[in-house]
Amino acid sequence: MHNYYRLGWLAVLLSISAYAEDTLSVLTDEVVVTARRVPEKLENTLQHTTVITAKDIAESQALDVPTLLRQEAGIEVAQQGGLGKQSSTFTRGTNSTQTLILLDGMRIGSATTGATALDQLMLDQIERIEIVRGNVSSIYGSEAIGGVIQIFTKQGKGKPAVTASAGVGPDNLQRYSTNFGGSVGDSSFNFGISHLETQGFSAIRSQFIPAPFVTAPADVDRDGYRNNTFTAKASHRLTSNHELGVSAFHSEGKVDFDGVFQNASKQDLSSVSVFSDNRFAENWQSKFTLALGIDNLRSFLDGVDAGRFRTDNTQLIWQNEVRLAETQQLTAGYERLEQKVTSDTQFTRTNRQVNSGFAGYRGNFGAHSLQANVRVDDYSDFGTQPTGLLGYGYALTPQWRLNASAGTAFRAPTFNDLYAPFFGNPNVRPEQARSGELGLQFHQGPHLARVSYFITHVTDLITFQPMPPFTSTNIGKAEIQGVELSYSGRIFETDIKASVTLQDARDKTTNMRLLRRASQFGNLSVQKTLGPLRIGGDIRFSGKRNDIDIVNFTPTRTGGYAVVNLTARFNLTRSVSLAARVENLFDKDYELVQGFNIQRRALFFTLAYQPH
């Protein structure tokens, strides 16, 4: 409680000038790059694409990426406890390893598990998030069966300035963040650092402590979390046609959790890249990027080392955009990915190389829009994998448009699948997918609404065979179909964002619904400005889900839920604001993963300084 009082007194001291009323951010003016790898207006994308802006992040007052993603159409996030605990992201019902995660365009995921630790990404150093749903493997390669989530770190713009924030919450939560960035002449830069720590709460519910092979008596304690994040970006425009830049990111998370074999971990996610962006001709833009992305995980049991897994993703990307005519574009390029695994587990192979070529076409012909993409990925360990996509849009009126697309996708087997001792199988093939989507879009002024029907067939799913020879194998099949509805805009001077997803995600071998995926879920968020006060709230709901019992490993189901959160921000001056968030207003007791606790009712405060 003392932290709350200190924050309140600091707010009073900083309150020395008049407030500034918020202005509406019209989302439909947003330009996104993830849908086709090149800039285009959000409302022009043929795939169902949404963007979470810096304004959205600030108004949500969420602490981490998983919390923010739970508000998005088609996306479910299951987490085994509170902040920093292991999470899984399901996009349009696909597996958590079938959504590609990019940080500033680069891979930072694990080559052993195939997952990217979104739970280790706090929001203080993130500028925006772009989400493309559906099959886009022909644009990005492996994993993009369910879609792509691209996270952009903060970058400098405008007059150089310092921004800062400080926050407190339950379980002795404290967070601090500061950035210094801006533009000077032809150069721009940003440097940021943030810190978050909390004592947390017990990850596993008390009735499951102790349990054989799962938890020990000591697991009744709190499971804390600490994160330090550093970001840096700088670029310089040599001429009007040539720009050089560099960026760096490092997140260090220390997690306590419950378990008999491991009960703590330290996970570092890092990325460093350099780029050269050049316009060689009036109709030819070319960008060259060299980057290194690292996932370094160390596990512990009562302070003693219990395992280490590190992935180095060295990436080279050469991308070209050629304007063929005023309304036609060609995108083509080459990628090379080198993955190296370092571990105290003796994998039979610890590195591989991927050479990829890709090309895409987009043309607009009056009311008609056409998109075509092809890509070939050549893996040094299992061979060549081609993919393709064809999309079409038809403008019924200036406001209404029909969209349709179909494509193929794949997920490369991980080093665990192929080369892990005892159960790795070097003969495992990539997972394959065929997807289709049909959508209707309405766009006028600040209003953007979409309804999309999607269907995905996945074959050659990689699963562990629990009988001789006890190895990974391709035997699984899945079919996922559903409808997404989303809206963002302003009605009666109130900003509204809403989504509903209805889906049927099934294992075709057993005809059972896929684990931890609901048949219906959604979110409604509202925000309204009243003078210096900005108030809002959101309600998130989900239906029942299949799961696995945490103790006896038999099938079970978790119940549906509806959770209400409230937010408020008061502009003390033009540059200083005090914000509050009530998480789980009605203290709902529910589960995202069977047997694991969630955040009960909690009150968070944030004091922010951002000069105007």
C-alpha positions as CSV (number, residue, x, y, z in Angstrom):
1,M,0.0,0.0,0.0
2,H,2.9,2.4,0.7
3,N,3.8,2.2,-3.0
4,Y,0.3,3.4,-3.9
5,Y,0.7,6.4,-1.6
6,R,4.1,7.3,-3.0
7,L,2.7,7.2,-6.5
8,G,-0.2,9.4,-5.6
9,W,2.0,12.0,-4.0
10,L,4.3,12.1,-7.1
11,A,1.2,12.6,-9.3
12,V,0.2,15.6,-7.2
13,L,3.6,17.2,-7.5
14,L,3.7,16.8,-11.3
15,S,0.2,18.2,-11.7
16,I,1.2,21.8,-12.6
17,S,-0.5,22.7,-15.9
18,A,-3.7,22.2,-17.9
19,Y,-4.9,18.9,-19.3
20,A,-5.0,18.0,-22.9
21,E,-8.0,16.1,-24.4
22,D,-7.3,12.9,-26.2
23,T,-7.8,12.8,-30.0
24,L,-9.3,9.9,-31.9
25,S,-6.8,7.6,-33.6
26,V,-8.5,6.5,-36.8
27,L,-7.4,2.9,-37.1
28,T,-8.4,2.7,-40.7
29,D,-5.6,5.1,-41.6
30,E,-3.1,2.6,-40.3
31,V,-0.5,1.3,-42.7
32,V,0.6,-2.4,-42.1
33,V,3.5,-4.3,-43.5
34,T,2.9,-7.8,-42.3
35,A,0.1,-8.9,-44.6
36,R,2.3,-8.8,-47.7
37,R,5.8,-7.8,-46.4
38,V,5.2,-4.3,-47.9
39,P,3.3,-1.3,-46.7
40,E,-0.4,-1.1,-47.4
41,K,-3.4,0.4,-45.8
42,L,-5.1,-1.8,-43.2
43,E,-8.5,-1.7,-45.0
44,N,-6.8,-2.9,-48.3
45,T,-5.5,-6.2,-47.0
46,L,-7.2,-9.3,-48.4
47,Q,-6.3,-11.4,-45.3
48,H,-8.1,-10.6,-42.0
49,T,-5.5,-8.2,-40.5
50,T,-5.7,-6.1,-37.3
51,V,-3.2,-3.8,-35.6
52,I,-2.7,-3.0,-32.0
53,T,-1.4,0.5,-31.9
54,A,0.7,2.3,-29.2
55,K,-2.5,4.1,-28.2
56,D,-4.3,0.7,-27.7
57,I,-1.4,-0.6,-25.6
58,A,-1.4,2.5,-23.4
59,E,-5.2,2.4,-22.9
60,S,-5.3,-1.3,-22.2
61,Q,-2.7,-0.9,-19.4
62,A,-1.9,-4.6,-19.9
63,L,1.5,-5.7,-18.7
64,D,2.4,-8.4,-21.2
65,V,1.8,-9.5,-24.8
66,P,-0.4,-12.6,-23.9
67,T,-2.9,-10.3,-22.0
68,L,-3.2,-8.1,-25.0
69,L,-3.6,-10.8,-27.5
70,R,-6.6,-12.4,-25.6
71,Q,-8.7,-9.4,-26.8
72,E,-8.2,-10.3,-30.5
73,A,-10.5,-12.1,-32.9
74,G,-9.4,-15.7,-33.6
75,I,-6.7,-15.8,-30.9
76,E,-6.7,-17.8,-27.7
77,V,-3.9,-17.7,-25.1
78,A,-3.6,-20.4,-22.4
79,Q,-1.2,-19.7,-19.6
80,Q,0.1,-21.9,-16.7
81,G,-0.2,-19.3,-14.0
82,G,0.6,-15.6,-13.7
83,L,3.1,-13.2,-15.3
84,G,6.0,-14.9,-17.1
85,K,4.6,-18.4,-16.9
86,Q,4.5,-20.6,-19.9
87,S,1.8,-19.8,-22.4
88,S,0.4,-21.2,-25.7
89,T,-1.1,-19.1,-28.5
90,F,-3.8,-20.7,-30.7
91,T,-4.7,-18.7,-33.9
92,R,-7.8,-19.9,-35.6
93,G,-7.7,-23.1,-33.7
94,T,-4.3,-24.2,-34.9
95,N,-1.5,-25.5,-32.6
96,S,0.7,-23.0,-30.7
97,T,3.7,-24.0,-33.0
98,Q,1.6,-23.2,-36.1
99,T,1.6,-19.4,-35.6
100,L,4.8,-17.5,-36.7
101,I,6.0,-14.9,-34.3
102,L,8.3,-12.1,-35.6
103,L,10.1,-9.4,-33.6
104,D,10.9,-6.5,-36.0
105,G,10.7,-8.9,-38.8
106,M,13.0,-11.5,-37.3
107,R,12.6,-15.0,-35.8
108,I,13.6,-15.3,-32.1
109,G,11.9,-18.7,-31.4
110,S,13.3,-22.0,-30.2
111,A,14.3,-24.5,-32.8
112,T,13.9,-27.3,-30.2
113,T,10.3,-26.7,-29.1
114,G,9.2,-24.7,-32.2
115,A,7.6,-22.1,-30.0
116,T,8.3,-18.4,-29.3
117,A,8.2,-17.3,-25.6
118,L,5.6,-14.5,-26.0
119,D,5.1,-14.7,-22.2
120,Q,8.6,-13.2,-21.8
121,L,7.7,-10.0,-23.8
122,M,6.5,-7.2,-21.7
123,L,4.7,-4.2,-23.3
124,D,6.8,-1.2,-22.1
125,Q,9.2,-1.4,-25.1
126,I,6.6,-2.4,-27.7
127,E,5.3,0.2,-30.2
128,R,2.7,-1.9,-32.1
129,I,1.6,-5.4,-33.0
130,E,0.2,-6.5,-36.3
131,I,-1.8,-9.8,-36.6
132,V,-2.4,-11.5,-39.9
133,R,-4.8,-14.5,-39.6
134,G,-4.8,-17.4,-41.9
135,N,-2.4,-19.3,-44.1
136,V,0.6,-17.1,-45.2
137,S,3.4,-19.7,-45.4
138,S,3.9,-18.6,-49.0
139,I,5.0,-15.2,-47.7
140,Y,6.9,-16.2,-44.6
141,G,7.6,-20.0,-44.7
142,S,7.4,-22.5,-41.9
143,E,4.9,-22.1,-39.0
144,A,2.5,-19.5,-40.6
145,I,-0.4,-22.0,-40.9
146,G,-2.6,-20.1,-38.5
147,G,-1.2,-16.7,-39.2
148,V,1.6,-14.3,-38.2
149,I,2.0,-12.1,-35.2
150,Q,4.6,-9.4,-35.7
151,I,5.8,-7.3,-32.8
152,F,7.5,-3.9,-33.4
153,T,9.7,-2.3,-30.7
154,K,9.7,1.4,-30.1
155,Q,11.3,3.7,-32.6
156,G,12.3,7.4,-32.4
157,K,10.3,10.1,-34.1
158,G,9.8,13.8,-33.6
159,K,11.8,16.1,-31.4
160,P,14.1,14.1,-29.1
161,A,12.5,13.6,-25.7
162,V,12.4,11.4,-22.6
163,T,9.3,9.4,-21.7
164,A,8.9,7.4,-18.5
165,S,6.4,5.4,-16.5
166,A,6.2,3.7,-13.1
167,G,3.6,1.3,-11.9
168,V,2.5,-0.8,-8.9
169,G,0.1,-3.6,-8.3
170,P,-0.8,-6.6,-6.1
171,D,1.7,-9.2,-5.0
172,N,4.3,-6.4,-4.6
173,L,4.3,-5.8,-8.3
174,Q,6.6,-2.9,-9.4
175,R,7.4,-1.8,-13.0
176,Y,9.6,1.0,-14.3
177,S,10.3,2.1,-17.9
178,T,12.0,4.9,-19.7
179,N,12.8,5.8,-23.3
180,F,14.9,8.5,-25.0
181,G,14.3,8.9,-28.7
182,G,13.5,11.2,-31.6
183,S,14.8,12.5,-34.8
184,V,17.7,14.9,-35.5
185,G,18.0,15.9,-39.2
186,D,18.3,12.7,-41.2
187,S,18.8,10.5,-38.2
188,S,16.4,8.9,-35.8
189,F,17.0,6.9,-32.7
190,N,15.5,5.3,-29.6
191,F,16.9,3.8,-26.5
192,G,14.7,2.1,-23.9
193,I,14.9,0.1,-20.7
194,S,12.3,-1.4,-18.4
195,H,12.1,-3.5,-15.3
196,L,9.2,-5.5,-13.8
197,E,9.1,-7.7,-10.8
198,T,6.4,-9.4,-8.7
199,Q,6.2,-11.9,-5.9
200,G,3.4,-13.5,-7.9
201,F,1.0,-16.2,-6.7
202,S,1.2,-20.0,-6.7
203,A,1.0,-21.3,-10.3
204,I,-0.7,-24.6,-9.5
205,R,-3.9,-24.8,-7.5
206,S,-3.4,-25.9,-3.9
207,Q,-5.5,-29.0,-4.2
208,F,-2.9,-30.5,-6.6
209,I,0.0,-29.9,-4.2
210,P,1.7,-32.3,-3.7
211,A,1.1,-34.8,-6.5
212,P,3.3,-37.5,-7.8
213,F,5.5,-36.5,-10.8
214,V,3.9,-33.1,-10.9
215,T,4.3,-31.0,-7.7
216,A,6.2,-31.2,-4.4
217,P,5.1,-30.0,-0.9
218,A,7.3,-26.9,-1.2
219,D,5.2,-25.7,-4.2
220,V,2.7,-24.1,-2.0
221,D,4.9,-21.0,-2.1
222,R,4.5,-17.9,-4.4
223,D,5.9,-18.1,-7.9
224,G,7.5,-14.8,-8.6
225,Y,8.7,-13.2,-11.9
226,R,11.3,-10.6,-12.8
227,N,12.0,-9.1,-16.3
228,N,14.5,-6.6,-17.6
229,T,14.2,-5.4,-21.2
230,F,16.5,-3.3,-23.3
231,T,15.9,-1.9,-26.8
232,A,17.8,0.3,-29.1
233,K,17.2,1.5,-32.7
234,A,19.0,4.0,-34.9
235,S,18.8,4.8,-38.6
236,H,20.3,7.5,-40.9
237,R,19.1,8.6,-44.3
238,L,22.2,9.0,-46.5
239,T,20.1,10.5,-49.3
240,S,16.4,10.6,-50.1
241,N,16.8,7.2,-51.6
242,H,19.1,5.3,-49.2
243,E,18.9,4.6,-45.5
244,L,21.0,2.5,-43.1
245,G,19.8,1.3,-39.7
246,V,20.5,-1.0,-36.7
247,S,18.4,-2.4,-33.9
248,A,18.8,-4.4,-30.8
249,F,16.5,-6.1,-28.3
250,H,17.2,-8.1,-25.1
251,S,14.6,-9.5,-22.7
252,E,15.8,-11.4,-19.6
253,G,13.1,-13.1,-17.6
254,K,13.4,-15.1,-14.4
255,V,10.5,-17.3,-13.6
256,D,9.5,-19.3,-10.6
257,F,7.0,-22.1,-11.1
258,D,5.8,-25.4,-9.6
259,G,7.3,-28.8,-10.4
260,V,9.2,-31.8,-9.1
261,F,11.9,-31.9,-11.8
262,Q,12.2,-28.1,-12.5
263,N,10.9,-25.1,-10.5
264,A,12.6,-22.1,-12.0
265,S,14.0,-20.8,-15.2
266,K,15.9,-18.0,-16.8
267,Q,15.0,-17.2,-20.4
268,D,16.8,-14.6,-22.5
269,L,15.3,-13.5,-25.9
270,S,17.7,-11.4,-28.0
271,S,17.8,-9.9,-31.4
272,V,20.3,-7.7,-33.2
273,S,20.0,-6.6,-36.9
274,V,21.4,-4.2,-39.5
275,F,19.6,-3.1,-42.6
276,S,20.1,-1.1,-45.8
277,D,17.0,0.2,-47.5
278,N,17.6,1.6,-51.0
279,R,15.6,3.0,-53.9
280,F,17.7,2.0,-56.9
281,A,15.1,3.3,-59.4
282,E,11.8,5.1,-59.4
283,N,9.9,1.8,-59.4
284,W,12.4,-0.4,-57.5
285,Q,12.8,-0.5,-53.7
286,S,15.4,-3.0,-52.3
287,K,16.1,-3.8,-48.6
288,F,18.9,-6.0,-47.2
289,T,18.8,-7.2,-43.6
290,L,21.2,-9.3,-41.6
291,A,20.1,-10.4,-38.1
292,L,20.7,-12.8,-35.2
293,G,17.8,-13.9,-33.0
294,I,18.5,-15.9,-29.8
295,D,16.4,-17.9,-27.4
296,N,18.5,-19.0,-24.4
297,L,16.6,-21.0,-21.7
298,R,18.2,-22.4,-18.5
299,S,16.2,-24.4,-16.1
300,F,16.8,-25.0,-12.4
301,L,15.6,-27.3,-9.5
302,D,16.0,-25.6,-6.1
303,G,18.8,-23.5,-7.5
304,V,20.7,-26.3,-9.2
305,D,21.1,-26.4,-13.0
306,A,18.5,-28.8,-14.6
307,G,18.9,-28.2,-18.3
308,R,19.9,-25.7,-21.0
309,F,18.6,-25.1,-24.5
310,R,19.8,-22.3,-26.7
311,T,18.8,-21.5,-30.3
312,D,20.7,-19.1,-32.6
313,N,18.7,-18.0,-35.7
314,T,21.1,-16.3,-38.1
315,Q,19.0,-14.6,-40.8
316,L,19.7,-12.9,-44.1
317,I,16.8,-11.3,-46.0
318,W,17.0,-9.6,-49.4
319,Q,13.6,-8.2,-50.4
320,N,12.7,-6.2,-53.5
321,E,9.5,-4.3,-54.3
322,V,9.0,-3.4,-58.0
323,R,6.1,-1.3,-59.2
324,L,5.0,-2.7,-62.5
325,A,2.2,-0.1,-63.0
326,E,0.4,2.5,-61.0
327,T,-1.8,-0.2,-59.4
328,Q,0.4,-3.3,-59.7
329,Q,3.3,-4.4,-57.5
330,L,5.8,-7.3,-57.6
331,T,7.6,-8.5,-54.5
332,A,10.5,-10.9,-54.7
333,G,13.4,-11.9,-52.6
334,Y,15.7,-14.4,-51.0
335,E,16.1,-15.6,-47.4
336,R,18.7,-17.7,-45.6
337,L,18.2,-19.0,-42.1
338,E,20.8,-20.9,-40.2
339,Q,19.6,-22.5,-37.0
340,K,22.1,-23.8,-34.3
341,V,21.2,-25.6,-31.1
342,T,23.4,-25.6,-28.1
343,S,22.3,-27.8,-25.2
344,D,23.4,-30.2,-22.5
345,T,21.0,-32.7,-24.2
346,Q,22.9,-34.7,-26.8
347,F,21.0,-34.1,-30.0
348,T,22.1,-36.2,-33.0
349,R,22.3,-33.0,-35.1
350,T,22.6,-29.4,-33.9
351,N,22.4,-27.2,-37.0
352,R,20.6,-26.8,-40.2
353,Q,20.3,-24.3,-43.1
354,V,17.3,-23.0,-45.0
355,N,17.5,-21.3,-48.3
356,S,14.2,-19.7,-49.5
357,G,13.0,-17.8,-52.5
358,F,9.7,-16.0,-52.6
359,A,7.7,-13.8,-55.0
360,G,4.3,-12.0,-54.8
361,Y,2.1,-10.1,-57.0
362,R,-0.7,-7.6,-56.2
363,G,-2.8,-5.8,-58.7
364,N,-5.9,-3.6,-58.5
365,F,-8.2,-3.4,-61.6
366,G,-11.1,-1.1,-60.9
367,A,-13.4,-3.1,-58.4
368,H,-11.1,-6.1,-58.6
369,S,-8.0,-6.9,-56.5
370,L,-5.7,-9.9,-57.1
371,Q,-2.9,-11.3,-55.0
372,A,-0.7,-14.3,-55.7
373,N,2.3,-15.5,-53.7
374,V,4.7,-18.5,-54.2
375,R,7.6,-19.6,-52.0
376,V,10.1,-22.4,-52.0
377,D,12.0,-23.4,-48.8
378,D,14.9,-25.7,-49.1
379,Y,16.0,-27.4,-45.8
380,S,19.3,-29.0,-45.4
381,D,17.9,-31.9,-43.3
382,F,14.6,-32.9,-45.0
383,G,14.5,-31.2,-48.4
384,T,12.3,-28.8,-50.4
385,Q,8.9,-27.4,-49.4
386,P,6.9,-25.3,-51.9
387,T,3.8,-23.2,-50.9
388,G,1.4,-20.9,-52.7
389,L,-1.5,-18.5,-52.1
390,L,-4.1,-16.9,-54.3
391,G,-6.3,-14.1,-53.1
392,Y,-9.1,-12.1,-54.7
393,G,-11.2,-9.1,-53.7
394,Y,-14.2,-7.5,-55.3
395,A,-15.5,-4.0,-54.3
396,L,-19.3,-4.3,-54.2
397,T,-19.5,-0.6,-53.3
398,P,-16.9,1.9,-52.1
399,Q,-17.7,0.7,-48.6
400,W,-18.3,-3.0,-49.1
401,R,-15.8,-5.6,-50.4
402,L,-15.8,-9.4,-50.8
403,N,-12.4,-11.2,-50.1
404,A,-11.5,-14.8,-50.9
405,S,-8.2,-16.6,-50.6
406,A,-6.8,-20.2,-50.7
407,G,-3.3,-21.5,-50.0
408,T,-1.0,-24.2,-48.8
409,A,1.3,-24.1,-45.7
410,F,3.7,-26.2,-43.7
411,R,5.5,-26.4,-40.4
412,A,9.0,-27.7,-40.3
413,P,9.8,-30.4,-37.7
414,T,11.8,-29.2,-34.7
415,F,15.1,-30.5,-33.5
416,N,13.1,-32.3,-30.7
417,D,11.0,-34.0,-33.4
418,L,14.0,-35.0,-35.5
419,Y,17.1,-35.3,-33.3
420,A,16.3,-35.5,-29.6
421,P,17.8,-38.6,-27.9
422,F,15.4,-41.6,-27.5
423,F,12.3,-40.2,-29.3
424,G,13.7,-38.1,-32.2
425,N,12.9,-39.5,-35.6
426,P,15.0,-38.1,-38.6
427,N,12.3,-39.5,-41.0
428,V,9.6,-37.2,-39.7
429,R,8.1,-35.0,-42.5
430,P,6.8,-31.4,-42.3
431,E,3.2,-30.8,-41.2
432,Q,1.1,-29.8,-44.2
433,A,-1.9,-27.6,-44.4
434,R,-4.5,-26.4,-47.0
435,S,-6.6,-23.3,-46.1
436,G,-9.4,-21.3,-47.5
437,E,-11.1,-18.0,-46.4
438,L,-14.1,-16.1,-47.6
439,G,-14.8,-12.6,-46.1
440,L,-17.0,-9.6,-46.2
441,Q,-15.6,-6.2,-45.2
442,F,-17.2,-2.8,-44.5
443,H,-15.1,0.3,-44.3
444,Q,-16.3,3.9,-43.9
445,G,-14.5,6.7,-42.0
446,P,-13.4,5.3,-38.6
447,H,-15.4,2.1,-39.0
448,L,-13.8,-1.1,-40.1
449,A,-15.9,-4.3,-39.8
450,R,-15.1,-7.8,-41.1
451,V,-16.7,-11.2,-41.1
452,S,-14.6,-14.1,-42.3
453,Y,-15.3,-17.8,-42.8
454,F,-12.2,-20.0,-42.6
455,I,-11.4,-23.6,-43.0
456,T,-8.0,-25.4,-42.6
457,H,-7.0,-29.0,-43.1
458,V,-3.8,-30.1,-41.5
459,T,-2.2,-33.5,-42.3
460,D,1.0,-35.2,-41.2
461,L,0.7,-33.7,-37.7
462,I,3.8,-34.6,-35.7
463,T,2.9,-36.5,-32.5
464,F,4.8,-38.7,-30.1
465,Q,3.9,-42.4,-30.5
466,P,3.3,-43.7,-27.0
467,M,4.1,-47.3,-28.0
468,P,7.0,-49.0,-29.7
469,P,9.2,-47.6,-31.2
470,F,8.3,-44.6,-28.9
471,T,9.3,-41.9,-31.4
472,S,7.9,-38.8,-33.1
473,T,5.8,-39.7,-36.1
474,N,3.4,-38.2,-38.7
475,I,0.0,-39.6,-37.9
476,G,-2.2,-36.7,-36.9
477,K,-4.9,-34.9,-38.9
478,A,-7.0,-31.9,-37.9
479,E,-9.8,-29.9,-39.5
480,I,-10.6,-26.4,-38.3
481,Q,-13.5,-24.3,-39.5
482,G,-15.1,-21.2,-38.1
483,V,-16.4,-17.7,-38.4
484,E,-14.7,-14.5,-37.1
485,L,-16.4,-11.2,-36.7
486,S,-14.5,-8.0,-35.8
487,Y,-15.3,-4.3,-35.5
488,S,-13.3,-1.2,-34.6
489,G,-14.6,2.4,-34.8
490,R,-16.4,5.2,-33.0
491,I,-20.1,5.3,-32.1
492,F,-21.7,8.1,-30.1
493,E,-18.2,9.6,-29.2
494,T,-17.2,6.2,-27.8
495,D,-14.3,4.1,-29.2
496,I,-15.4,0.5,-29.6
497,K,-13.5,-2.7,-30.5
498,A,-15.4,-6.0,-30.6
499,S,-14.8,-9.5,-31.8
500,V,-16.5,-12.9,-31.8
501,T,-15.1,-16.2,-33.0
502,L,-17.1,-19.4,-33.5
503,Q,-15.0,-22.4,-34.4
504,D,-14.9,-26.2,-34.6
505,A,-11.3,-27.4,-34.2
506,R,-11.1,-31.2,-34.2
507,D,-8.6,-34.0,-34.3
508,K,-9.9,-36.0,-37.3
509,T,-8.3,-39.2,-36.0
510,T,-10.4,-39.2,-32.7
511,N,-13.1,-36.7,-33.7
512,M,-12.4,-34.9,-30.4
513,R,-12.1,-31.1,-30.1
514,L,-8.5,-29.9,-30.0
515,L,-7.1,-29.2,-26.5
516,R,-7.7,-25.8,-24.9
517,R,-9.7,-24.4,-27.8
518,A,-13.2,-23.1,-27.2
519,S,-16.0,-23.4,-29.8
520,Q,-16.9,-19.7,-29.0
521,F,-15.0,-16.8,-27.5
522,G,-14.9,-13.0,-27.9
523,N,-14.2,-9.6,-26.5
524,L,-15.8,-6.2,-26.2
525,S,-13.8,-3.1,-25.4
526,V,-15.1,0.5,-25.0
527,Q,-13.3,3.7,-24.3
528,K,-14.7,7.2,-23.8
529,T,-13.1,10.6,-23.1
530,L,-14.7,13.0,-20.6
531,G,-12.5,16.1,-20.4
532,P,-9.2,15.1,-18.8
533,L,-10.6,11.7,-17.9
534,R,-10.5,8.6,-20.2
535,I,-12.5,5.7,-18.9
536,G,-13.2,2.3,-20.4
537,G,-13.5,-1.4,-19.9
538,D,-13.6,-4.7,-21.6
539,I,-15.4,-8.0,-21.2
540,R,-13.7,-11.2,-22.4
541,F,-15.6,-14.5,-22.6
542,S,-14.9,-18.1,-23.6
543,G,-16.8,-21.4,-23.8
544,K,-15.7,-24.7,-22.3
545,R,-12.5,-26.4,-23.5
546,N,-11.0,-29.9,-23.6
547,D,-7.9,-30.3,-21.5
548,I,-5.7,-32.9,-19.8
549,D,-6.0,-33.6,-16.0
550,I,-2.8,-32.2,-14.4
551,V,-2.4,-35.2,-12.0
552,N,-3.6,-38.4,-13.7
553,F,-3.3,-37.1,-17.4
554,T,-6.8,-38.2,-18.4
555,P,-9.1,-36.1,-20.6
556,T,-11.1,-33.4,-18.8
557,R,-12.9,-30.1,-19.5
558,T,-12.4,-26.6,-18.2
559,G,-15.4,-24.4,-17.7
560,G,-16.4,-21.3,-19.7
561,Y,-15.9,-17.9,-18.2
562,A,-16.6,-14.2,-18.6
563,V,-14.1,-11.6,-17.2
564,V,-14.6,-7.9,-16.8
565,N,-11.7,-5.4,-16.6
566,L,-12.0,-1.6,-16.1
567,T,-9.5,1.1,-16.9
568,A,-9.2,4.9,-16.3
569,R,-6.7,7.5,-17.1
570,F,-6.6,11.1,-15.8
571,N,-4.5,13.7,-17.6
572,L,-2.9,15.6,-14.7
573,T,-1.0,17.9,-17.1
574,R,-0.4,17.9,-20.9
575,S,2.4,15.5,-20.3
576,V,1.6,13.6,-17.1
577,S,-1.2,11.0,-16.6
578,L,-2.3,8.7,-13.8
579,A,-3.9,5.5,-14.9
580,A,-5.6,2.6,-13.1
581,R,-6.7,-0.8,-14.2
582,V,-9.0,-3.2,-12.3
583,E,-8.3,-6.7,-13.5
584,N,-11.0,-9.4,-13.0
585,L,-13.5,-6.9,-11.5
586,F,-15.9,-9.6,-10.2
587,D,-13.1,-11.8,-8.9
588,K,-14.0,-14.6,-11.2
589,D,-12.4,-18.0,-10.4
590,Y,-11.7,-19.7,-13.7
591,E,-9.0,-21.7,-15.6
592,L,-7.1,-21.1,-18.8
593,V,-5.2,-24.4,-18.2
594,Q,-6.7,-27.1,-16.0
595,G,-5.1,-27.0,-12.5
596,F,-3.5,-23.6,-12.8
597,N,-4.4,-20.4,-11.0
598,I,-5.2,-17.1,-12.8
599,Q,-5.1,-13.5,-11.7
600,R,-7.9,-12.8,-9.3
601,R,-9.3,-9.3,-8.7
602,A,-6.4,-6.8,-8.7
603,L,-5.8,-3.1,-8.9
604,F,-2.9,-1.6,-10.9
605,F,-1.7,2.0,-11.0
606,T,0.6,3.6,-13.6
607,L,2.1,7.1,-13.6
608,A,3.3,8.2,-17.1
609,Y,5.3,11.1,-18.5
610,Q,5.1,11.8,-22.2
611,P,5.9,15.3,-23.4
612,H,3.8,16.9,-26.1
